Amino acid sequence: MINEEKATKNYFQKLLDWFKNLIFRIYHALFRTDYTTFTFLSIITGAVVGFATVLFHHSIEFFNEVFFKQTAGGLYFLGAAAVIALPAIGMLIQSLMIIVSPDIAAKRGVAEVIKSVASRGARIPLRTTIFHFFAPVISIGSGNTMGPEAPAAQLGGGVANKLAHLFKLSDSRKRVFTAAGSGAAIAAIFNTPMGGIFFALEIILLNEFQAATFSALILATVTSSAISRIFLGNTSVFIFHSPNVGEYSQLYLYAILGITAGLISLLFIKYSNTLDNLFKRKILKRYPQWIVMTLVGLIVGVSGYFYKDIFGIGYIGINNILANLLSWKVVVVLLTLKIFLVPLILNSGGFGGVFAPSLFIGACLGYLYAVGLNYFFGFQFDVTAFILVGMGAVLGGINSIPISAILIIFEMTKDYSFILPLMLAVVASTMIVQGTLKKSVHERHLEKQGYRISQNKEFSLLKSISVEQVMNKDIILIPEETPLPKVLSNLMENERNTFYTVDRNGAIVGMISYSEIRPIITEYEHIREVLVAGDIASKNYTTLLETDDLDYVMKLFESNEADEFPVVGIDNKNKVIGAVRRQDVIAAYNRESFKYNVAEGFARELKTISNTKQTKVMEGYSIVEKTPLREFIGKNISAIGLRSKYELEILMIRRHNSPYDNENDRANYILPNPQYVIKENDLLILFGADEKIALTEQWNID
């Protein structure tokens, strides 16, 4: 019986594999050119993300009805006070989800998409995407005062990442389409295609712009936004009359609003960081999370009982402010509650985003600012203009997205009349935040988790190379007592144009280059018998450690006029063991860039290489897959010294997972960094000269 079940299972597995292969054959037959394939996949990504976002939107509405109509109806004995319990019930459900899947629950928000994109090809598991679909839906649907945008961006990135893996795209393409998926989700949820594009560029890609990336973003976001308009409507979520921004001579008042918004944004961020430390270090260590989250939910419920506009996403409350239906006293309370509650929910464990709360805070701030100007200074300003500008300023300030904030507000309102004050306020707000924090809130959040995300390829490549790997050990050391004529003679007879002077103990005391010799040439006949090497050597030099990376070295070259730096030992920092020239750094970067480009270009071919076959890349150079030596296991790539010992480059790591997984899931291809630790089941895909690859035949292959 067991054998029959196994045979049936194998039959269906073979049938599934045959169907997958058929789909891919049809796909490759229809889309032979790379451009056609790229366009097709961009549109498909946008369409799938668009439908997923529409489903996400309707799910929030569904759960909102479940909680506020059906659940509240079941609590009829509480009367109007039943709404107090609803956010608490939602928080309790979320806490149970965290207890069941703590690891998945921790992978929340835009930060996870940024990590996936920065890791080049990292997989976002489907179960993570599904979990973070339902958790924020329950949170917002039960009345918690959060936004749907960050969860939507995570949903879009997760869906796009899954599609990229299904289509077996290269790591660079996975990166592009994951970012495009997040941008498409923002475009769909806000109905702002341009805002979605620049959200992906500013946040997910950390301002790394490439033409291919931009094309994918445009196609995906336009497709996603079109689907959103079909199913969710083509009208703005905000209702207002065309704003009157006033005279251009009064634009400085909008700049002041922007500065105020920047200070409010800083207050929000600092308060959130304080709560984060408080909950992690004290509260959640003393009390069960489900109790803490339930109590926070009750606080939200009590707040919403007295001020119902605080419930949920908050768009209804913003429209009430735009329509001037609320008094300034109520708006002050709403502003205070929003700033107080949102970080409280997030840091206690609740799910949701801060985009919508940022808009709500900005609307309250803009309203109070305009009312204050009109009341205290006798102006007759249109309050609507200041509300809209305040929304953009706080959105840009809290989330570090100046361009996206401008475009999102502009596209949501479809009104060009206030674009100048909007730009002025958003730039002022983000400058205040960036000038204080130096980095975006997302980068700071990732650094707290131990991640340092590189902003561009050059930074990443230079960080991966150490000084030890490129330094020239052929250096010239001369005693500081050496007579000047002998110094000049050595300088003219050697190819190197920099010497290092040392004392009697061999410790470096200075350096001599043409810049030190040139000023004394005219007086040479008079001073040749007087001066020695130590007299003319420059004492203003910078030393490097062999463990320093080339990114640090390149920054030193940019800030110094020197063309060469001496390298000293870790144990004896006075002893020169080598030197690094500017051209050495450039050459190393070019080699590493070539390696990276080869890995990207041959990513598909690499997956077909076997242990007994090598693929020729060019004359004299090949790619081969090898089982690592046992002495490599447990060491990181920089420690095994493949480049220095064998003159080979590791292009990719082919990791095998469980033998019970299907073939597609069993092999995982990654582009490793120097700190990657080689594991027992890893296979090394190597690139190098044929004669160097031939030497690996002596490796012990299991």
CORSUL-V440935 format. One record per residue. N is the residue number from 1. RES is the residue in one letter. SS is DSSP state (h for helix, s for strand, l for the rest). PSI is psi in degrees with one decimal (none if undefined). OMEGA is omega as a letter, one per 20 degrees, with the letter a starting at -180 (999 if undefined). Layout:
<<N,RES,SS,PSI,OMEGA> <N,RES,SS,PSI,OMEGA>>
//
This chain:
<<1,M,l,-43.2,a> <2,I,h,-40.4,r> <3,N,h,-35.8,r> <4,E,h,-42.1,r> <5,E,h,-40.7,r> <6,K,h,-40.6,r> <7,A,h,-41.3,r> <8,T,h,-41.4,r> <9,K,h,-42.6,r> <10,N,h,-36.8,r> <11,Y,h,-46.3,r> <12,F,h,-33.8,r> <13,Q,h,-42.7,r> <14,K,h,-39.7,r> <15,L,h,-40.6,r> <16,L,h,-43.2,r> <17,D,h,-40.3,r> <18,W,h,-40.6,a> <19,F,h,-41.2,r> <20,K,h,-45.3,a> <21,N,h,-36.3,r> <22,L,h,-44.1,r> <23,I,h,-44.7,a> <24,F,h,-33.9,r> <25,R,h,-42.9,r> <26,I,h,-41.7,a> <27,Y,h,-48.0,a> <28,H,h,-27.8,r> <29,A,h,-37.5,a> <30,L,h,-33.1,a> <31,F,l,78.5,a> <32,R,l,-38.0,a> <33,T,l,147.5,a> <34,D,h,-38.9,a> <35,Y,h,-43.3,r> <36,T,h,-42.8,r> <37,T,h,-45.1,a> <38,F,h,-45.2,a> <39,T,h,-46.2,a> <40,F,h,-47.7,a> <41,L,h,-34.0,r> <42,S,h,-44.6,a> <43,I,h,-42.7,r> <44,I,h,-44.1,r> <45,T,h,-47.3,r> <46,G,h,-39.8,a> <47,A,h,-47.7,a> <48,V,h,-43.6,r> <49,V,h,-38.6,r> <50,G,h,-47.0,r> <51,F,h,-39.0,r> <52,A,h,-39.3,a> <53,T,h,-39.3,r> <54,V,h,-43.5,r> <55,L,h,-40.0,r> <56,F,h,-44.8,r> <57,H,h,-47.3,a> <58,H,h,-31.0,r> <59,S,h,-38.1,r> <60,I,h,-44.4,r> <61,E,h,-39.4,a> <62,F,h,-49.2,a> <63,F,h,-31.0,r> <64,N,h,-40.5,r> <65,E,h,-40.0,r> <66,V,h,-45.0,a> <67,F,h,-50.3,a> <68,F,h,-11.5,r> <69,K,h,-57.2,a> <70,Q,h,-49.4,a> <71,T,h,-43.6,r> <72,A,h,-33.8,r> <73,G,h,-34.0,r> <74,G,h,-19.4,r> <75,L,l,36.3,a> <76,Y,h,-28.5,a> <77,F,h,-16.2,r> <78,L,h,-10.4,a> <79,G,h,-141.8,a> <80,A,h,-21.9,a> <81,A,h,-3.4,r> <82,A,h,-29.1,a> <83,V,h,-21.1,r> <84,I,h,-36.1,a> <85,A,h,-20.6,a> <86,L,h,-50.8,r> <87,P,h,-32.9,r> <88,A,h,-39.9,r> <89,I,h,-43.0,r> <90,G,h,-42.2,r> <91,M,h,-35.4,r> <92,L,h,-43.5,r> <93,I,h,-43.2,r> <94,Q,h,-38.9,r> <95,S,h,-36.5,r> <96,L,h,-37.2,r> <97,M,h,-38.0,r> <98,I,h,-40.7,r> <99,I,h,-41.1,a> <100,V,h,-41.8,a> <101,S,l,71.9,a> <102,P,h,-38.2,a> <103,D,h,-43.6,r> <104,I,h,-39.5,a> <105,A,h,-31.5,a> <106,A,h,-20.0,a> <107,K,l,71.9,a> <108,R,l,151.6,r> <109,G,l,-175.2,a> <110,V,h,-29.0,a> <111,A,h,-36.1,r> <112,E,h,-36.2,r> <113,V,h,-40.5,r> <114,I,h,-43.3,r> <115,K,h,-41.9,r> <116,S,h,-44.9,a> <117,V,h,-42.3,a> <118,A,h,-26.2,a> <119,S,l,-2.9,r> <120,R,l,86.1,r> <121,G,l,2.5,r> <122,A,l,144.5,a> <123,R,l,134.3,r> <124,I,l,107.5,a> <125,P,l,144.0,a> <126,L,h,-35.6,r> <127,R,h,-31.2,r> <128,T,h,-43.9,r> <129,T,h,-42.8,a> <130,I,h,-43.4,r> <131,F,h,-46.9,a> <132,H,h,7.5,r> <133,F,h,-49.0,a> <134,F,h,-36.8,a> <135,A,h,-51.3,r> <136,P,h,-29.0,r> <137,V,h,-44.0,r> <138,I,h,-41.1,a> <139,S,h,-52.8,a> <140,I,h,-38.9,a> <141,G,h,-28.9,a> <142,S,l,2.8,r> <143,G,l,-3.2,r> <144,N,l,137.9,a> <145,T,l,65.4,a> <146,M,l,173.5,a> <147,G,s,159.0,a> <148,P,l,-1.1,a> <149,E,h,-50.1,r> <150,A,h,-45.0,r> <151,P,h,-36.7,r> <152,A,h,-41.1,r> <153,A,h,-40.0,r> <154,Q,h,-39.3,r> <155,L,h,-48.3,a> <156,G,h,-43.0,r> <157,G,h,-40.2,r> <158,G,h,-43.3,r> <159,V,h,-45.5,a> <160,A,h,-38.4,r> <161,N,h,-40.1,r> <162,K,h,-41.8,r> <163,L,h,-41.7,a> <164,A,h,-37.6,r> <165,H,h,-36.9,r> <166,L,h,-37.3,r> <167,F,l,5.3,r> <168,K,l,47.5,r> <169,L,l,160.3,r> <170,S,l,165.6,a> <171,D,h,-40.1,a> <172,S,h,-38.0,r> <173,R,h,-37.0,r> <174,K,h,-41.5,r> <175,R,h,-46.5,a> <176,V,h,-47.3,a> <177,F,h,-29.2,r> <178,T,h,-45.1,r> <179,A,h,-41.1,r> <180,A,h,-35.3,r> <181,G,h,-41.5,r> <182,S,h,-44.1,r> <183,G,h,-39.0,r> <184,A,h,-36.8,r> <185,A,h,-42.5,r> <186,I,h,-40.7,r> <187,A,h,-39.8,a> <188,A,h,-41.6,a> <189,I,h,-32.8,r> <190,F,h,-12.8,a> <191,N,l,45.3,a> <192,T,l,86.8,a> <193,P,h,-44.8,a> <194,M,h,-38.4,r> <195,G,h,-39.1,r> <196,G,h,-40.5,r> <197,I,h,-50.6,a> <198,F,h,-22.0,r> <199,F,h,-46.1,r> <200,A,h,-39.8,a> <201,L,h,-44.3,a> <202,E,h,-40.3,a> <203,I,h,-58.4,a> <204,I,h,-44.7,a> <205,L,l,1.3,r> <206,L,l,46.5,r> <207,N,l,20.4,r> <208,E,l,110.6,a> <209,F,l,131.3,r> <210,Q,l,150.0,a> <211,A,h,-44.1,a> <212,A,h,-39.9,r> <213,T,h,-44.7,a> <214,F,h,-39.4,r> <215,S,h,-45.2,r> <216,A,h,-41.1,r> <217,L,h,-43.5,a> <218,I,h,-50.4,a> <219,L,h,-43.5,a> <220,A,h,-45.3,a> <221,T,h,-38.1,r> <222,V,h,-43.6,r> <223,T,h,-47.4,a> <224,S,h,-43.8,a> <225,S,h,-37.3,r> <226,A,h,-42.2,r> <227,I,h,-40.8,r> <228,S,h,-42.1,a> <229,R,h,-34.1,r> <230,I,h,-44.9,a> <231,F,h,-24.1,a> <232,L,h,-5.1,r> <233,G,l,162.0,a> <234,N,l,26.7,r> <235,T,l,150.6,a> <236,S,l,145.8,r> <237,V,l,-15.6,r> <238,F,l,138.6,a> <239,I,l,120.4,a> <240,F,l,163.0,r> <241,H,l,165.3,a> <242,S,l,121.6,a> <243,P,l,150.0,r> <244,N,l,111.8,a> <245,V,l,-9.7,a> <246,G,l,-166.0,a> <247,E,l,149.9,r> <248,Y,h,-26.2,r> <249,S,h,-13.7,a> <250,Q,h,12.4,a> <251,L,l,-24.6,a> <252,Y,h,-25.9,r> <253,L,h,-32.2,r> <254,Y,h,-33.7,r> <255,A,h,-39.9,r> <256,I,h,-39.0,r> <257,L,h,-42.0,r> <258,G,h,-42.2,r> <259,I,h,-42.7,r> <260,T,h,-41.6,r> <261,A,h,-37.7,r> <262,G,h,-40.6,r> <263,L,h,-40.3,r> <264,I,h,-40.7,r> <265,S,h,-42.6,r> <266,L,h,-42.0,r> <267,L,h,-45.5,r> <268,F,h,-46.8,a> <269,I,h,-44.5,a> <270,K,h,-42.8,r> <271,Y,h,-42.3,r> <272,S,h,-42.1,r> <273,N,h,-38.5,r> <274,T,h,-44.9,r> <275,L,h,-38.2,r> <276,D,h,-47.3,r> <277,N,h,-39.2,a> <278,L,h,-46.1,a> <279,F,h,-44.3,a> <280,K,h,-39.8,a> <281,R,h,-23.5,a> <282,K,h,-65.7,a> <283,I,h,-52.7,a> <284,L,h,-12.2,r> <285,K,h,-20.9,a> <286,R,h,-34.5,a> <287,Y,l,148.2,r> <288,P,l,142.1,a> <289,Q,h,-33.4,a> <290,W,h,-32.9,r> <291,I,h,-44.9,a> <292,V,h,-47.3,a> <293,M,h,-37.9,r> <294,T,h,-40.8,r> <295,L,h,-40.4,r> <296,V,h,-40.8,r> <297,G,h,-37.9,r> <298,L,h,-37.3,r> <299,I,h,-42.9,r> <300,V,h,-41.9,a> <301,G,h,-43.3,r> <302,V,h,-42.6,r> <303,S,h,-43.8,a> <304,G,h,-26.4,r> <305,Y,h,-39.1,a> <306,F,h,-30.1,a> <307,Y,l,88.9,a> <308,K,h,-21.1,r> <309,D,h,-12.0,r> <310,I,h,-17.8,a> <311,F,l,144.9,r> <312,G,l,-152.7,a> <313,I,l,-41.4,r> <314,G,l,2.1,a> <315,Y,h,-33.6,r> <316,I,h,-41.1,r> <317,G,h,-40.4,r> <318,I,h,-41.9,r> <319,N,h,-35.5,r> <320,N,h,-37.0,r> <321,I,h,-42.8,r> <322,L,h,-34.4,a> <323,A,l,1.7,r> <324,N,l,38.9,a> <325,L,l,-8.0,a> <326,L,l,144.7,r> <327,S,l,162.1,a> <328,W,h,-29.8,r> <329,K,h,-41.9,r> <330,V,h,-41.0,a> <331,V,h,-37.7,r> <332,V,h,-43.9,r> <333,V,h,-44.6,r> <334,L,h,-42.4,r> <335,L,h,-46.1,a> <336,T,h,-45.1,a> <337,L,h,-40.4,a> <338,K,h,-45.7,r> <339,I,h,-36.4,a> <340,F,h,-42.8,a> <341,L,h,-39.4,a> <342,V,h,-52.9,r> <343,P,h,-30.8,r> <344,L,h,-44.4,r> <345,I,h,-48.5,a> <346,L,h,-47.7,a> <347,N,h,-18.7,r> <348,S,h,-18.1,r> <349,G,l,-4.9,a> <350,G,l,160.8,a> <351,F,l,147.6,r> <352,G,l,177.5,a> <353,G,s,172.4,a> <354,V,l,5.8,r> <355,F,h,-56.2,a> <356,A,h,-44.0,r> <357,P,h,-35.2,r> <358,S,h,-43.6,r> <359,L,h,-40.7,a> <360,F,h,-47.2,r> <361,I,h,-42.7,r> <362,G,h,-39.2,r> <363,A,h,-44.2,r> <364,C,h,-44.3,a> <365,L,h,-46.9,a> <366,G,h,-39.7,r> <367,Y,h,-49.9,a> <368,L,h,-36.8,r> <369,Y,h,-46.4,a> <370,A,h,-42.1,r> <371,V,h,-39.5,r> <372,G,h,-42.1,r> <373,L,h,-44.0,a> <374,N,h,-37.0,a> <375,Y,h,-46.1,a> <376,F,h,-28.2,a> <377,F,h,2.9,r> <378,G,l,18.6,r> <379,F,l,164.7,r> <380,Q,l,48.1,a> <381,F,l,150.1,r> <382,D,l,115.5,a> <383,V,h,-32.6,a> <384,T,h,-43.6,a> <385,A,h,-42.6,a> <386,F,h,-32.9,r> <387,I,h,-48.8,a> <388,L,h,-42.5,r> <389,V,h,-40.2,r> <390,G,h,-38.2,r> <391,M,h,-47.6,r> <392,G,h,-39.3,a> <393,A,h,-44.2,r> <394,V,h,-37.6,r> <395,L,h,-46.4,r> <396,G,h,-37.1,a> <397,G,h,-50.5,a> <398,I,h,-37.1,a> <399,N,h,-0.4,r> <400,S,l,46.7,a> <401,I,l,70.6,a> <402,P,h,-49.8,a> <403,I,h,-45.0,r> <404,S,h,-41.2,a> <405,A,h,-43.5,r> <406,I,h,-46.7,a> <407,L,h,-38.2,a> <408,I,h,-47.8,r> <409,I,h,-43.5,a> <410,F,h,-45.5,a> <411,E,h,-33.7,r> <412,M,h,-34.8,a> <413,T,h,-23.0,a> <414,K,l,37.6,a> <415,D,l,119.7,a> <416,Y,l,-11.1,a> <417,S,l,-27.0,a> <418,F,l,22.0,a> <419,I,h,-37.3,a> <420,L,h,-52.5,r> <421,P,h,-32.2,r> <422,L,h,-48.5,r> <423,M,h,-42.8,a> <424,L,h,-46.2,a> <425,A,h,-41.6,a> <426,V,h,-44.5,r> <427,V,h,-43.2,r> <428,A,h,-43.0,a> <429,S,h,-48.8,a> <430,T,h,-31.4,r> <431,M,h,-39.8,r> <432,I,h,-47.7,a> <433,V,h,-49.4,a> <434,Q,h,-37.3,r> <435,G,h,-27.4,r> <436,T,h,-46.9,a> <437,L,h,-21.5,a> <438,K,l,-26.1,a> <439,K,l,164.1,r> <440,S,l,160.5,a> <441,V,h,-31.0,a> <442,H,h,-41.5,r> <443,E,h,-41.7,r> <444,R,h,-38.9,r> <445,H,h,-42.0,r> <446,L,h,-37.4,r> <447,E,h,-32.3,r> <448,K,h,-30.8,r> <449,Q,l,-1.1,r> <450,G,l,10.7,a> <451,Y,l,137.6,r> <452,R,l,107.7,a> <453,I,l,122.7,r> <454,S,l,144.3,a> <455,Q,l,-12.0,r> <456,N,l,168.6,a> <457,K,h,-41.4,a> <458,E,h,-45.3,r> <459,F,h,-46.6,a> <460,S,h,-43.5,a> <461,L,h,-45.7,a> <462,L,h,-33.7,r> <463,K,h,-24.4,a> <464,S,l,-5.5,a> <465,I,l,132.2,r> <466,S,s,161.2,r> <467,V,h,-37.6,a> <468,E,h,-32.2,a> <469,Q,h,-20.1,a> <470,V,h,-8.1,a> <471,M,l,149.2,r> <472,N,s,119.5,a> <473,K,l,-7.7,r> <474,D,l,79.2,a> <475,I,l,162.1,a> <476,I,l,118.5,r> <477,L,s,129.7,r> <478,I,s,142.6,r> <479,P,s,146.9,a> <480,E,l,-13.3,r> <481,E,l,0.1,a> <482,T,l,129.9,r> <483,P,s,153.3,a> <484,L,h,-44.3,r> <485,P,h,-39.0,r> <486,K,h,-32.8,r> <487,V,h,-46.1,a> <488,L,h,-40.4,r> <489,S,h,-44.9,r> <490,N,h,-37.7,a> <491,L,h,-37.8,a> <492,M,h,-26.5,a> <493,E,h,-16.3,a> <494,N,l,150.8,r> <495,E,l,-30.8,a> <496,R,l,139.7,a> <497,N,l,13.8,r> <498,T,s,128.6,r> <499,F,s,158.8,r> <500,Y,s,127.3,r> <501,T,s,140.5,a> <502,V,s,155.0,r> <503,D,l,-171.0,a> <504,R,l,-22.8,r> <505,N,l,1.9,r> <506,G,l,9.0,r> <507,A,l,140.2,a> <508,I,s,134.9,r> <509,V,s,-8.8,r> <510,G,s,177.1,r> <511,M,s,147.1,a> <512,I,s,127.3,r> <513,S,s,-177.2,a> <514,Y,h,-28.4,a> <515,S,h,-25.6,r> <516,E,h,-28.6,a> <517,I,h,-38.8,a> <518,R,h,-44.1,a> <519,P,l,-20.3,a> <520,I,l,0.4,a> <521,I,h,-43.1,a> <522,T,h,-26.1,a> <523,E,h,14.0,a> <524,Y,h,-45.3,a> <525,E,h,-30.0,a> <526,H,h,-25.2,a> <527,I,h,-0.4,a> <528,R,l,-32.5,a> <529,E,l,-3.6,a> <530,V,l,-44.9,a> <531,L,l,149.5,r> <532,V,s,175.8,a> <533,A,h,-40.8,a> <534,G,h,-24.4,a> <535,D,h,-34.7,a> <536,I,h,-12.4,a> <537,A,l,139.8,r> <538,S,s,131.1,r> <539,K,l,-4.3,a> <540,N,l,83.3,a> <541,Y,l,157.9,a> <542,T,l,130.1,r> <543,T,s,153.4,r> <544,L,s,153.1,r> <545,L,s,149.9,a> <546,E,l,-15.7,r> <547,T,l,-7.6,r> <548,D,l,150.3,r> <549,D,s,163.0,a> <550,L,h,-18.6,r> <551,D,h,-43.1,r> <552,Y,h,-42.3,a> <553,V,h,-42.8,a> <554,M,h,-37.0,r> <555,K,h,-34.9,r> <556,L,h,-40.9,r> <557,F,h,-36.3,a> <558,E,h,-28.5,a> <559,S,h,-1.5,r> <560,N,l,156.4,r> <561,E,l,-6.9,a> <562,A,l,148.3,r> <563,D,l,-2.7,a> <564,E,s,142.8,r> <565,F,s,138.1,r> <566,P,s,148.9,r> <567,V,s,129.2,r> <568,V,s,159.2,a> <569,G,l,155.8,r> <570,I,l,-39.6,a> <571,D,l,-34.6,a> <572,N,l,97.9,a> <573,K,l,6.1,r> <574,N,l,-9.1,a> <575,K,l,124.1,r> <576,V,s,127.2,r> <577,I,s,-5.7,r> <578,G,s,-172.6,r> <579,A,s,152.3,r> <580,V,s,125.1,r> <581,R,s,160.3,r> <582,R,h,-42.3,a> <583,Q,h,-25.0,r> <584,D,h,-40.8,r> <585,V,h,-43.8,a> <586,I,h,-43.0,r> <587,A,h,-40.1,r> <588,A,h,-41.0,r> <589,Y,h,-42.6,r> <590,N,h,-40.5,r> <591,R,h,-45.1,a> <592,E,h,-37.9,r> <593,S,h,-40.5,r> <594,F,h,-44.0,r> <595,K,h,-45.5,a> <596,Y,h,-44.2,a> <597,N,h,-36.1,r> <598,V,h,-43.1,r> <599,A,h,-41.6,r> <600,E,h,-45.2,a> <601,G,h,-30.7,a> <602,F,l,18.5,a> <603,A,h,-41.2,a> <604,R,h,-41.7,a> <605,E,h,-32.5,a> <606,L,h,-31.1,a> <607,K,l,-6.8,a> <608,T,l,-1.3,a> <609,I,l,140.9,r> <610,S,l,173.6,a> <611,N,l,-25.4,a> <612,T,l,4.2,a> <613,K,l,138.6,r> <614,Q,s,146.4,a> <615,T,s,126.7,r> <616,K,s,127.2,r> <617,V,s,-45.8,r> <618,M,s,176.2,a> <619,E,l,116.6,r> <620,G,l,-3.7,a> <621,Y,s,140.5,a> <622,S,s,170.6,r> <623,I,s,136.3,a> <624,V,s,152.2,r> <625,E,s,130.1,a> <626,K,s,145.1,r> <627,T,s,131.8,a> <628,P,l,150.1,r> <629,L,l,152.5,a> <630,R,h,-29.9,r> <631,E,h,-14.7,r> <632,F,h,-26.3,a> <633,I,l,130.3,r> <634,G,l,-2.5,r> <635,K,l,153.3,r> <636,N,s,165.1,a> <637,I,h,-38.0,a> <638,S,h,-28.0,a> <639,A,h,-32.7,a> <640,I,h,-19.2,r> <641,G,l,43.9,r> <642,L,h,-38.2,a> <643,R,h,-42.5,a> <644,S,h,-37.3,a> <645,K,h,-41.6,a> <646,Y,l,-9.2,a> <647,E,l,42.0,r> <648,L,l,151.7,r> <649,E,s,136.8,r> <650,I,s,111.7,r> <651,L,s,-45.9,a> <652,M,s,162.5,r> <653,I,s,127.4,r> <654,R,s,107.8,a> <655,R,s,132.9,r> <656,H,s,131.5,r> <657,N,l,-148.8,a> <658,S,l,137.9,r> <659,P,l,-10.0,r> <660,Y,l,-8.0,r> <661,D,l,158.8,r> <662,N,l,169.6,a> <663,E,h,-37.4,a> <664,N,h,-35.9,a> <665,D,h,-19.6,a> <666,R,h,-37.2,a> <667,A,s,129.9,a> <668,N,s,119.7,a> <669,Y,s,129.6,a> <670,I,s,153.2,r> <671,L,l,108.1,a> <672,P,l,157.2,r> <673,N,l,171.0,a> <674,P,l,-22.1,a> <675,Q,l,0.8,a> <676,Y,l,129.1,r> <677,V,s,124.1,a> <678,I,l,132.3,a> <679,K,l,168.8,a> <680,E,l,-36.2,a> <681,N,l,5.8,a> <682,D,s,148.7,r> <683,L,s,133.9,a> <684,L,s,125.5,r> <685,I,s,110.6,a> <686,L,s,149.1,r> <687,F,s,136.0,r> <688,G,s,-175.8,r> <689,A,s,148.5,a> <690,D,h,-38.8,a> <691,E,h,-30.5,r> <692,K,h,-38.6,r> <693,I,h,-35.5,a> <694,A,h,-31.7,r> <695,L,h,-20.6,a> <696,T,h,-6.7,r> <697,E,h,-22.6,a> <698,Q,h,-6.4,r> <699,W,l,149.7,r> <700,N,l,107.2,a> <701,I,l,124.2,a> <702,D,l,none,999>>
//
